[in-house]
Amino acid sequence: MITRDQLCVNTLRMLSVDMIEKANSGHPGLPLGAAPMAYVLWSRHLRFSPKNPEWFGRDRFVLSAGHGSSLNYALLHLFGYDLSMEELKNFRQLGSSTAGHPEYGVVPGVEATTGPLGQGLGMSVGLAVAEEAIAANTGCPRRFTYALVSDGDLMEGVAVEAASFAGHQQLGNLILLYDDNDISLDGPTTKAYTEDPRAKFEAMGWHTIRVEDGNDLDAIDAAITAAKAEPGKPTLIQVKTHIGYGSPKQDSSAAHGAPLGADALAATKEFYGWPTEPFHFAEELSEVGAEASTAGMIYEAEWSNALSELSDSNNEAIEAISQGNLPEGWDEAIKNIDFGDGAVATRDAGKKSLNAIAGSIPWMVGGSADLACSTKTIVDGSDDFRADDRTGRNVWFGVREHAMGAICNGMALGGLKTFGSTFLVFSDYMRGSIRLGSLMGVPSTWVFTHDSVCVGEDGPTHQPVEHVMSLRLIPGLKVYRPGDAYETAECWRLAVERNEPSAIVLTRQGVPIMGDQKAAIRAGVQQGGYVLRRTEKPAAVLLATGSEVSLALAAADKLAEEGIEVQVSSIPCWEIFEEQTDEVKADVLCSGVKKVSVEAGVTTGWAGLTGRCGQNIGIDTFGESGPGGAVYKHVGFTVENVVAAVKETTGSC
C-alpha cells in the first residue's frame, strides 16, 4: 500500500503536470523528477507558517529553477497556504497569481521572483547573508535558506560568482538542493557541461553531499540533516534524478519545456496508478495543510519565546526590520549635513551622505565590487562582514558585479537596507539583477560612480555614455543623477525614504557646491526636477543633470552678460519628475519656451522634454582616451558650446 509520504510526492507531481497540460504551456520534467526532494524539505525540515506567510522567523525556500513553478504552487497548496485549486487550474493565464515563473509579492510563500537562471541562487546567498547579519546583531535565532537549483543554474556565471562568495563567507545556513538530471533544454548536458560540480563547489569552500537516488526520501532527509549540522560551510546536495520521471519522455529534453501531451500524460498517470481525472487531490491530504499550520504556530511560539529573552532594543530592531520601518529621526543627520564651500565630487558627497544615514540605521549593510576606495561606499566605524564577525556592515563582494546585484537583492528581501556599488560602466555586468530587483520592487540601492567621460585616461572602455539612459529604461527603477553635494544628500535620503529600487549616479571629478540653494534643492529634488535659476521672461530653458548643472549655470551667467536671460532647471530624477502634476512640470519646463538639454551621455530620450524645436547637448559616440577635463571639452561640454546652442535654438522654428 502506498505510504502517505509517497502519496504526497505523487500528488505534487500530478498537480504540476495537470497545471501544465491545462495551460498547454510549462515545464513538466522538473516537477516529475524533483518532487521527492522538495517534499522531504518541506515536510521534515523547512520551518514556515502557512497562515502567517510573512512570519519573520521562517526559513526561506527559493526555487532558483523557476521554470519548475508548477511544483512551487503545488507545494504551497498542499501545505496549507492561501493558494486555491482554482488558482492552480489557472496556471499561466492572464490575471492569475500562478504565473509562468514564481513572482514575489503575488503568491504568499514565494520568497523571490525567479526564472532567469542563476538569479535565485544568487538571491539565496543574499538571504543567507541577511539572516546571519540580523542574528549576529540582534541575537534572534539562526534561520536557514534553501534553494532548489538546476544544471542550468549552475552553468550561469552569476551562480558561480555567488557560490564563490558564499564559500568564502562560510555561509553554513545556506543549503542548495541540486536537481542533477543530466538534461538541459537543448539536450544532454554533456553537450556543454562536463565538469564535476561537487569538486568545483568543494574548491570554492562548500560542503557537498551526493544522493544517488532522487526517489529515496530517507536518503534525501539524511543529506539535509547532515547539511544543517555543518555550521561552517554552505552545502550543495547533489541529488541524481530523472527528468520527467515516470513519463514516456523520461531522461529526454522533450520533458523539459513543453507539456507532456494527452497520450504521454495518460501513460504517466498509469505508471503512478493515478486517477485519470485532472487535479485529483486525495481527501486525506487535507490533513497535511492543517498539520503544517499547527506546526507553524508552534514555530512562531518558539520564536517569540526566544525573542522574549532578548533586550528591548534588539526586539525593537527585529520588529523594525521585519516591518520594513525606519528608526525615528533616521534622516536628521542628513538633513543637517554641511558640505562647506568650493567643489566636491558627488562620490565624496555620497560617502558623507551614506554615513549620515547609516549612523541612524544599524541594519544598513552593503559594499562594492572591489571598488570601495573609489566609489567611497564604506560605512565608517564598522568592521567588515566576514565569517568570523557577522556584525560588520561592510561587505567585500570581490570583482563579482553580477553576483553582487543578485546578492544585494537577496539581502534586501531578507530585511536589510542594502547598497551595492561599482563604476557606472560596469552596471552592464549586473543589469539582469537590477532588472529583476526592479521587477520585484525590492529596495536595493545601487551606487554608480565615475559617471562620464571625465573618467579620462582610462579611455572609452571605462567611460559610460549610454548607461544612465539605459538605466532609465528599466521600469520601476529610480535613477538619480545629482548636480552637487546637497542634491546628492537629498537623493540618498529619498532613495531610503521611498523604499524603492534606486540607482544613484555620481561623479569622480569635483563639481561646485550650490550651498546658497540648500532649501530649494531639498524641496526640488523631492519632485524630481526644479527651477534652480528663475528669470521673469526667459528666452530659453537649460535642462541639466549631474555635473552638467554647474555647466548650465555658468552658461546662463555668460548669456546674461550678453543680455539673454535663461531659466536653469535641474532634473535629478526623471522618474520622480514624471510623477508630478502638470502644473509642476509646466513650471520646471517653462511651457512655451524653447529648451536645451545638457547631459554627458547619449541624447536619446531628451527630446521628450525639450520638444521638436529644442536642442540636446550630449555624447552620441564613445569617448576618448585623455585627461578627463580635456575629453569633456573635446566632446562639446563647454560654456561656449552651450551658449551657442541656446542662441541657435532661440533663433530656430
GUTI-860059 format. One record per residue: y, z, x of N, C-alpha, C in turn; residue in three letters. Coordinates in steps of 0.1 Angstrom, whole numbers, plus 5000, padded with zeros to 4 digits. Atoms other than C-alpha are relative to their C-alpha. Layout:
// GUTI-860059
YZXYZXYZXAla ...
This chain:
// GUTI-860059
498850005009500050005000501250005009Met 498750014992503549915013500750145000Ile 499249884999505550215025501449984995Thr 498650025005509050285012500849945011Arg 499250064990510450205046499849855001Asp 500250144999508849865046500549934988Gln 499450065012509949805010501549995002Leu 498650014997513449885021500449885009Cys 499850114991513249645050499949864993Val 500250135006511849365029501149974989Asn 498950015010514549435002501249945007Thr 498850054993517249385028499849855004Leu 500350144997515549055039500249914988Arg 500050095012515148915004501350004993Met 498750005005518549024991500949905008Leu 499250094991520048845021499749854998Ser 500350155002518148515016500449964986Val 499650045013518848524979501549984999Asp 498650035000522548554985500349875006Met 499850134993522448265009499649884991Ile 500550115008520348054986500949974988Glu 499150025012522648114956501349935004Lys 498750054995525748034977499849865005Ala 500350124993523947734993500849995013Asn 499349994987525547855025499750135006Ser 500249874993524848115051499049995012Gly 500949994988522548225080498950094997His 501149925004519148345068499250055012Pro 500949974989517548365102500250145005Gly 499749874994519248685115499550114990Leu 500549895008518548905084498550014999Pro 501449995000514948805083499450065012Leu 500549954988514448895119500550145004Gly 499449884995516849185124500150114990Ala 500049905011516449375091499350135005Ala 500649874997514049635106500850085009Pro 499249924991516349745134501250054993Met 498949955007519249765111499650114990Ala 500549905009517249965086499850145007Tyr 500349884992516050215112501350075004Val 498849944996519550265125500750074988Leu 499349945012521050325090499250124994Trp 500749905008518250535076499750135009Ser 500549894991517450755107501150055010Arg 499049964989520550775130501449994996His 498650025003523850645116500550114990Leu 499449905008526050925102501149944992Arg 499050075008528050795073500050074986Phe 499949945013529150895038500449904990Ser 499750115009528850625011501150024990Pro 498949975011531150804986501350025007Lys 498849984993533750855013500049915012Asn 500250094988533650545035501050025011Pro 499049984989536750635054499950145007Glu 500249874994535450975064500149995015Trp 499650024986536851015099498950045010Phe 501149964991533751185113498849915001Gly 501250095001531450895107499749935013Arg 500350094990529650695133500449864995Asp 499650145004530650325134498949905003Arg 500950114998528450025129500849874999Phe 499350135000529849685138498949895001Val 500950115000527949365130500749895008Leu 499350104992529149165160499549864997Ser 500650135004526748885150500449984985Ala 499550005014528948835119499549904991Gly 500650105009527248525107498850064992His 501049945008524548765095500650104990Gly 499349915009526948915070499250044988Ser 500749965012524548905041499150125003Ser 500849884997522449165059500950134999Leu 499149895001525549385062500250044986Asn 499749975014526249365025498750064993Tyr 501349955006522549425016499950155004Ala 500049864995522749745038500950094992Leu 499049925008525849865020499650034986Leu 500549985014524349804986498850105000His 501249915000521049974995500450145002Leu 499749874996522650275010501250074992Phe 499249935009524950354981501549985001Gly 498650034999528350204990500449934987Tyr 499550065012530550074962500149845002Asp 500250154999529249714965498949964990Leu 500950025011527649594933499149885003Ser 500850115000524849354928500749874997Met 499250125004527349114912500749955012Glu 499350054988529249104944499049935010Glu 501050074992526049014963499749864995Leu 500250135007525548734938501149915002Lys 498850084998529048614945500349975015Asn 499950024985528348584983500749865003Phe 499350124995530748335000500849934989Arg 499350075011532548254967501550045001Gln 498549985000536348224963500350134992Leu 499649885006537748564955499150125000Gly 501049895000534648764961500350095013Ser 499949914988534549064986499049975010Ser 501150034990531348935002500249875007Thr 499650124993532948685025498949955009Ala 501050064991531048455048499850075013Gly 500149904989531748695077500750134996His 499549875004532449065073501550015002Pro 498549994999536149135066500450154998Glu 499549875000537749465074501150024989Tyr 499149975011539649625045499749934987Gly 500350075012537949415019498750074994Val 501349945005534449575016500050145006Val 500149874994534149955020498750015009Pro 501149994990531950025051500049905010Gly 499950104990532849715070501150055010Val 499149944990534449855102500949905008Glu 499250104993535749535117499749864995Ala 500250145003536249165109499349945012Thr 500850064990533648985129499649854997Thr 500450145002532348625133500249925013Gly 499850064986533948485165499150085009Pro 501049934993531048575187500650085012Leu 499549914989531648855213501150094996Gly 498949925003534648995195499550144994Gln 500549875005532649265176499550095011Gly 500549924989531049375208501350065007Leu 498849954994534549405224500750114992Gly 499449905008535949595195499150134999Met 500849884999532949825196500350085012Ser 499649934987533849915232501350084997Val 498849935003537349995219499850124991Gly 500349885009535950215191499450115008Leu 500649894991533850405217501150065008Ala 498949944993536950455238500850094992Val 499249925009538950585209499350134996Ala 500849885004536150825199499950105012Glu 500149924988535850955235501450075002Glu 498749954998539650995238500450114990Ala 499749905010540051175205499250125001Ile 500849884998537151405211500550085012Ala 499649934988538451495246501350074998Ala 498649945002542051565234500150094988Asn 499949915011541251745202498850094998Thr 501249915001537751895206499149964988Gly 500950045011536351715175498749955005Cys 501350044996532651635176499949865004Pro 500250134995531451335195499349914990Arg 500650105009530551025175499549885008Arg 500650114994528550715182500649874994Phe 499750145005529450345179498849915003Thr 501150094999526650105173500449854996Tyr 499850145003526749725173498849925000Ala 501150095000524249465164500549865005Leu 499550114993524649175188498949895001Val 500950114999523048835192500149935014Ser 500050084988522248595220501449945002Asp 498750064999525448415212501150095004Gly 499049904996527548735215499950025015Asp 500149974986526148795250500449885009Leu 499650114992526948445261501549995002Met 498650015000530648475253500750085011Glu 499349934989533048565281500650134996Gly 499349885005534848825260499050125001Val 501049905000531549015257499650055014Ala 500349974986530749005294501150095006Val 498949924995534249135302500050144994Glu 500049875007533949415276498950085005Ala 501249924995530449515288500350055014Ala 499749954986531649535324500950124999Ser 499149885002534449765313499350124995Phe 500749895006532149975292499150075010Ala 500949954990529650015320500850085011Gly 499249934990532450115345500550134994His 499549885006533750365320498950104995Gln 501249915003530250515314500150054985Gln 499849965014530750505276498650034993Leu 501349975005527550685266499950014985Gly 500050005014528550685230499949864994Asn 500050135005528150315227498549945002Leu 501450055001524750155217500049874994Ile 500150145005524049785213498649984996Leu 501350055004521049655193500149855002Leu 500050144997520349315207498949934993Tyr 501050085007518649075184499649885008Asp 500450104990516848875211498949924994Asp 501050095006515148585193499949875006Asn 500250124992515548315219500549874993Asp 499650115007517248085194501550014997Ile 498650015004520947975190500149884991Ser 499850105011522447725166499449875003Leu 500550134997521547415185498549995005Asp 501450004995518047515196499650125008Gly 500449894992516247735220501150045010Pro 498949954991518547955242499749955014Thr 500350054986516747815273500749885003Thr 499250124997518847505270501350045008Lys 498749964994521847705282500050145006Ala 499949854998520948075287498650055005Tyr 501349964994518148175311500050125009Thr 499949884992519448485328499250124993Glu 500749875005517848835324501150094995Asp 498949925005520249015301499950155004Pro 500149854996518849365309500450025015Arg 499649994986519249305346501549995002Ala 498650024999522749185341500750134995Lys 499449885005523649485320499850125009Phe 500249894990522049725344500949995012Glu 499050024989524149575372501450044996Ala 498749955004527149655351500150144996Met 500049865002526150015348499550054987Gly 500549965013524350015315498550055001Trp 501449965003521150195304499449894991His 500650105008518749935290498650044996Thr 501349975006515649965268499449874994Ile 500650125006513249695256499050044989Arg 501049985011511349695223499349874998Val 500850125000508549445223499949934987Glu 500350055013508049415186501250044990Asp 498949975009511149385163499650054987Gly 500449955013509049485133499450155002Asn 500649874998507849815149501150114998Asp 499049915004510050075131500150125009Leu 500149884992508850365151500549985015Asp 499650034986509450195185501549985000Ala 498550015001513050105174500650144999Ile 499549865002513550465163500050075013Asp 500149934987512350595197501049955010Ala 499050064991514650355215501450054997Ala 498749955003517750465196500150145004Ile 500049864997516750825201500350025015Thr 499949994985516450765239501449965004Ala 498650044997519850585239501050114998Ala 499149895004521550875222499950115010Lys 500349894991520051105248500649975014Ala 499450044987521750915277501550014999Glu 498649985003525251065278501049935010Pro 499150064989526550885310500049855001Gly 500050145000525850525302499949944986Lys 500250075013526250285273498649945001Pro 501450055000522850145262499949874993Thr 500450135007521649795254498550014997Leu 501450005004518449795234499649864996Ile 500550145002516749455237498850004991Gln 501150005010514649405205499649864999Val 500650135001512349105206499749974985Lys 500250035014512548945172499649854998Thr 500250145004511648625154501049964990His 499050055009514548435138499249944988Ile 500650055012513648355102498650064998Gly 501449945001510648595103499449994986Tyr 500750015013508148515076500249874992Gly 499750125007509648185066499349885008Ser 500550124993508347835074500849955011Pro 499150044989511347795097500150105011Lys 500149904990510448095118500049945014Gln 499950044986511348065155500649865002Asp 499450144999513347745148501550024997Ser 498549995003517147685149500349954986Ser 499850035014516647545114500250124991Ala 499849885007516647905103501450075002Ala 498849934996519947985119501249994990His 498750025007522847835099500049934987Gly 500150075012521547685067499050074991Ala 500949945009519847805035498649965003Pro 501450044998516047805036499649884992Leu 500450105010515847575006499050054991Gly 500949945011513847624974498550015005Ala 501449994996510447544989499750105011Asp 500249904989510847745021500250144995Ala 499849875006512248035001498850054992Leu 501249965007509248034978498950045009Ala 501049974990506948025008500350145007Ala 499649884993508848315024499750124991Thr 500349895010508548534992498550024999Lys 501549995001504848454991499550085012Glu 500449934988504548575027500250154999Phe 499749865002506148905018499450064987Tyr 500549955013504348934984501150044991Gly 498849965007507748934968500249934987Trp 499850075013508648864932500949875002Pro 499350124998509948514927501550004994Thr 498650005006513048604906501050055011Glu 499049974990516248624927500550144998Pro 499349875000517948954936499150114995Phe 500949895004514849174929500450125008His 499749884993515649534936499150114993Phe 500949905006512849794930500750124995Ala 499349895007513850074907500050125009Glu 500149884992512650344931500950005011Glu 499150004989515050224957501450054997Leu 498749945004517950364937500250135007Ser 500049874994517050694953500649995015Glu 499550014986518050554988501550035000Val 498649985000521650544979500450144997Gly 499749865003521650884963499750095011Ala 500349924988519951034993501049985011Glu 499050024990522450875016501350074997Ala 498849935005525251014995499950155003Ser 500349854998523751364997500150035015Thr 500049984985523251335035501549995004Ala 498650014997526851215037500950124998Gly 499349885003528151525020499750115010Met 500449904990526151735044500749975014Ile 499350044988527551545074501550044999Tyr 498649965001531051595061500250155001Glu 499849865000530551965056499850055014Ala 500249974986529151995092501349975008Glu 498750054993532251805104501150104998Trp 499049915004534552035085499850145006Ser 500349874994532852345098500350005015Asn 499650014986533252215134501550005002Ala 498550004999536952145128500650144998Leu 499449875003537452495115500050095012Ser 500049924987536652625150501149965009Glu 498950054992539552425164501350064997Leu 498749955002543152515168500749934989Ser 499250075010545752435141500649875005Asp 499350124995547452185164499049895002Ser 501150104999544152005171499749944986Asn 500350055013543451985134501149924994Asn 498850085004546951855127499949865006Glu 500150134993546451585153498949914994Ala 501150085005543051485139500349954986Ile 499650055013544451465104501049895001Glu 499050114999547451255115499349875005Ala 500750124995545151015135499249944989Ile 500950055010542750985106500849934988Ser 499250055011545550915081501049895005Gln 499150104995547550685104501450054999Gly 498649945000550550925103500650025013Asn 499349984988553150975129500650145000Leu 499449874999554451315141501450004995Pro 498649995005557651435125500950005012Glu 499050014990560651335146499549925012Gly 500650084989558551095167501049915007Trp 499150104994561450855172501350055004Asp 498749954996564251095180500349965015Glu 499750034986563951035218500449865002Ala 499650144998564050665215501349964993Ile 498750025007566950675190501250045009Lys 498949944992568950875216499949955015Asn 500250054986567850675247501349945005Ile 498850054993570650585272499649925012Asp 500350094989570350285295501149985010Phe 498850014991573750325311500649864999Gly 499350124999575650015322499349905009Asp 500550104991575049695341499049914994Gly 501150095004571949475339498750075002Ala 501449945000568349595332499049894995Val 501150085005565249385330499450074987Ala 500549935012563849435295498650055002Thr 501349934997560449515310500250145005Arg 499649874996562149815326500450094988Asp 499649935013563749905293498850034992Ala 501249985007560349865278499250125005Gly 500749884995558850125301500750134995Lys 499349885005561550375292499850024985Lys 500349995015561050295255498650054997Ser 501449965002557250325257499950155003Leu 500249864996557550665274500850094990Asn 499349925010560150785249499250034987Ala 500949995012557650715221498850085003Ile 501349934996554550835240500250155001Ala 499849864999556151165246499950084987Gly 500149945013556051235209498749974993Ser 501250045007552751065200498950025011Ile 501049984990549951215221498849915000Pro 501150095001547450965209500449855002Trp 499650144996549350665222499349985013Met 500950024989546850525247499949855002Val 500150144998546850185264500149975015Gly 500050044986547149985296500349855002Gly 499750144996547249645313498849945006Ser 501150084993545049375327500449995015Ala 499849994985545649495363501449965003Asp 498650044997549449435360501050114996Leu 499149905004550849775351501250025009Ala 498949994991553049775382501149904997Cys 499150115004554649455369500550004986Ser 499649995015554549505331500750134997Thr 499449865002555749865335499550074988Lys 500749935011553249995310499250115004Thr 500649874996552450335324500650114992Ile 499649885007552550655304500250105011Val 499749904989554350885329499550144996Asp 500449875002552951225334498650014995Gly 501450005005549451125322499149955010Ser 501050054991546251075341499449874994Asp 500750125005544050765338498950044991Asp 501249995008541450735311498849955009Phe 501150034991538250745331498850084996Arg 501249945004534650855330500050155001Ala 500049854997535351205344501350074994Asp 498949945006538551255324500549914988Asp 499750085012538851125288501350044994Arg 498749965005542151295283501149915005Thr 499050094995544051035303500449894990Gly 499550105010546250785284500249865006Arg 499850134993546450505310498749945002Asn 501350075000543650255306500149895010Val 500150114990542750025335499049904995Trp 500950105006541349725318499549905011Phe 500450104990541049525350500449864997Gly 499650135003541549155352499149944989Val 500850035012540049115317500849994988Arg 499050015012542748995293499249984987Glu 500750025013540248865267499450134995His 500649885004538349185266501050114996Ala 498949905003541549395267500549984986Met 499650025013542549225235499150064990Gly 501049955009539349305217499850155000Ala 500149854999539149655231501150074994Ile 498949945007542649735220499950004985Cys 500250015015541849615185499150114996Asn 501049895003538849855185500650145001Gly 499449884999540950135198501050034988Met 499149985012543450085170499250024988Ala 500949975011540650065145499550155000Leu 500549864998539550405159501150104998Gly 498949905004542950565151501050025011Gly 499049984990544750545184501249904998Leu 498950094998548250395188499949945013Lys 500450064987547450145214500949885004Thr 499350114995549049885236499249945011Phe 500650084989547849615260501049915006Gly 498950084994549949425285499549915010Ser 500350094990549849125307501349915001Thr 498950105000552148835317499949914987Phe 500050085012553148625287499149875001Leu 500850124998551548315302498550024998Val 501449965001548148495302499650044986Phe 500449975014548348565264499049904995Ser 501050105004546348245261498650055001Asp 501449954998543348425275499650094989Tyr 500449905010543448675247500449964986Met 499550045013544648465218499050024989Arg 501049975010541348495200500050144995Gly 499949865004541748875200501350024992Ser 498849985007545348855190499949954986Ile 500150065013544548625161499150094991Arg 500949925008541648845149500650144996Leu 499349885004543749165151501049984990Gly 499050035010546448995131499349974986Ser 500850025012543848885105499750134993Leu 500449875006542749245101501250084997Met 498849925001546349375102499950135008Gly 500249884991545349615130501350015008Val 498749984993548549765146499950015015Pro 500050014986547749675182501449955004Ser 498750044994550949635203499849935013Thr 500250084988550949355229501350005007Trp 498850004992553449385257499949885010Val 500150124992554049045274501349995008Phe 498850014991556449025304500049875007Thr 499850134993557648755327500049894991His 500050085012558648565297500649865001Asp 499350135000560348245310499949945014Ser 500050074987560848005339500750095011Val 499449914990562748285356498950085008Cys 501149954991559348395370500249935013Val 499650064987560448145396498949945009Gly 500850064989558448075428498649994996Glu 501450015004555048125411499849864994Asp 500150145005555747785395499649994986Gly 500350025014554747625362498750064995Pro 501249945004551347775362500250144994Thr 499749865005552948115356501350014992His 498750005008556048005337499749974985Gln 500350035014555448045299501149914994Pro 499050095006557147765280499750004985Val 500350015014555247725247499550134994Glu 500749885004553948075244500650084989His 499349935011556548255223499849934987Val 500150075013556547985197498549994995Met 501450005004552747965197499550144994Ser 500349875005552548345191500650014986Leu 499450005013554948295162499249934989Arg 500850075009552448065146498950084994Leu 501149925005549948345141500450084988Ile 499649925012550148485105499850155002Pro 500149855000550848855103500450065013Gly 499649944987551948895140501550005000Leu 498649994998555449025145500349985015Lys 499750044986556848865177501550045003Val 498649954997559849055192500449945014Tyr 499450054987561948895220501450065001Arg 498749935000564749145226501049955010Pro 499050064991568049045242500650095010Gly 499549904990568849365261499250134999Asp 500849884999567649715268500050074986Ala 499949935013568849855234499249934989Tyr 500950075009567249575215498650035003Glu 501449974997564049645234499650134994Thr 500349875005564150015224499849994985Ala 500150015014564649925188498849914996Glu 501350085002561849655189498850095001Cys 501249914998559449915203499950104988Trp 500049905011560550165176499549944987Arg 500450075012560049905148498549975001Leu 501450034998556649805162499150124996Ala 500749875003555450165159500150044986Val 499749955014557150245126499349914990Glu 500650095010555949935108498549995000Arg 501549994999552349985120499349874997Asn 500550135002551649615122499649945014Glu 500250074988550249375148501349955006Pro 498750034995553149325172499949955015Ser 499950044986553949135204501550025005Ala 498749974994556949255225500149925013Ile 499950104989558148975249501250045009Val 498949934991560149105279500249925013Leu 499650084987561948965310499650085012Thr 500049944987561349025346501450025006Arg 498749994995564948955355500950094992Gln 499049925007567849175346500849924991Gly 499150065009569949105316501150104996Val 498949915003573349255307499750104989Pro 500249905011573249575286501249994991Ile 498950015010575249555254500250144994Met 499849865004576049925253501050024989Gly 499049995011579049875231499649964987Asp 500550065013576949725204498850094995Gln 501249925003574350015201499850014985Lys 500249985014574950085164499749874993Ala 500350135006574949715155498649955003Ala 501350044995571849655175498950074991Ile 501049925008569949935157499849954986Arg 500050045013570849815123499549854999Ala 500350145000570549445132498549975003Gly 501450034997567049445148499150044988Val 500849975011565749615117499949894990Gln 500150115009566449305098499649875007Gln 500550114992565149075125501049905006Gly 498950084994568448895131501350064995Gly 498749945004572048995130501149935008Tyr 498850054994575548895139500550095011Val 499649934988576449005174501449995003Leu 498550034998579848845177500449924988Arg 499550065012581648765145501449955001Arg 498650065000584748545140500349954986Thr 499650035013586648465109499649864995Glu 500350145004586248085108499349935012Lys 500650064988583647985134499849854999Pro 500350154999583347625145498549975001Ala 501550014999579647685152499450135001Ala 500849884998576947945154499049985011Val 501050004989574948015185498950104996Leu 501249915003571448155177499250015013Leu 500749984988569648315206499050114999Ala 501049894998566748545216499950035014Thr 500449954986565848745247501149985009Gly 499050014989567648665279501149904997Ser 499050105003569548385263501150054991Glu 498949945008571548625241501250025009Val 498949984991573748715271500649865004Ser 499550134997574048345279500849954989Leu 499250055011575248265244501350084999Ala 498749935000577848545246500949955011Leu 499250054989579048415279500649864996Ala 499550135005579348065264501050014989Ala 499049975011581248205234501350045006Ala 498849964993583748365258500749875006Asp 499450124994584248035276500649914989Lys 499550085011584647845243501350064994Leu 498849935005587248105231501249975009Ala 498950034991589248035262500649864997Glu 499650145004589447675250500449994986Glu 499550005014590447775215498949974990Gly 501150035009586947725200499350134997Ile 500749885004585648025181498649984995Glu 501450015005581948065176499450134996Val 500849875003579648325160498850005008Gln 501349994992576748455181499150094992Val 501049925008573648575162498850025009Ser 501349984993570648735179498950014989Ser 501250005010567248675162498850065008Ile 501049954992564948915180498649994994Pro 501350015006562148885154500149904988Cys 500050105011561748565133499350054988Trp 500849975012559148715111500750104991Glu 499249905008561249015100501249944994Ile 498850075006564248795096499649924988Phe 500550085011562248575073499850094987Glu 500149915012561748885050501350034993Glu 498749965006565448925044500449924988Gln 499450075012567448835013500849885005Thr 499250124997569248505011501450045005Asp 498649964996572548695014500050035015Glu 500149964986571448845048499949875009Val 500250134992570248505061501249925000Lys 498850085000573348335050501150065009Ala 499049944992575548585068499649985015Asp 500450014986573548565101500049865004Val 500150144996573148185100501449934997Leu 498650055003576748135086499849874993Cys 500350125007575847885059501249905000Ser 499050115000577647555061500749975013Gly 499550014986578447595098498949945009Val 501050064991576747385125499550105010Lys 500649904992574347565147499449945013Lys 500650044987573047555183499150125004Val 501049894996569847755193499950005015Ser 500149994986569347875228498850105003Val 501249924997565847995239499249945011Glu 500750054988563947955272498649974997Ala 501350045004560947795256500149874992Gly 500050125008559947495235500950014988Val 499150005012562347385208499349994987Thr 500750015012559647335183500250124990Thr 499849905010560447525151501450044998Gly 498649965001564147595158500749924990Trp 499250085009565247305136500050074986Ala 500149935013564147525106501250094998Gly 498849915000567147755115501349925002Leu 498750074996569647505130500349884991Thr 499850115010569147225104500149875007Gly 500050144996569446855106501149965010Arg 498950034991572746845124500250105012Cys 499949904989572047135148499449945013Gly 500650034987571047125185499250125004Gln 500949904996568347315201499849995015Asn 500150004986568547405238498750085004Ile 501249934996565147485252499349925012Gly 500850064989562347365276498849934993Ile 501150075005560047095263499249935010Asp 500950044989558447035296499550125007Thr 500449894992556647255321501150045010Phe 498949954991558747455346499949945013Gly 499950054986559347405383499750125009Glu 500149894990558547605414501350015008Ser 498849984993561547765430500650144995Gly 499449885004563748075428500450004985Pro 499850005014564048195392501349954995Gly 498750035005567748165388500349855002Gly 499850144998567747815403499249924990Ala 500850085010564947695380500650014986Val 499349985013566747845350501149914998Tyr 498850095000569847645358499549864999Lys 500550144998567847335367499549954986His 500550055013566247315332501150024989Val 498950015010569647355315500650134994Gly 499549875005570347725309501250045008Phe 498849974994573947735320501150014989Thr 498950005009577247825303500549874996Val 499550135002578447475308499249924991Glu 500950085009575447325291500150044985Asn 499949945013575747555261501349964994Val 498750045005579447485258500049854996Val 500050155003578847105259499249984988Ala 500850025012576147135232500850044988Ala 499249965012578447325209501149894997Val 499050105002581247065214499449874994Lys 500750115005578746785208499650014986Glu 500549975014577346945177501250004990Thr 498949995010580747015161500649874998Thr 499550135002581646655166499149904994Gly 501150095005578446515151499950024985Ser 500349995014577246455115501350004992Cys 
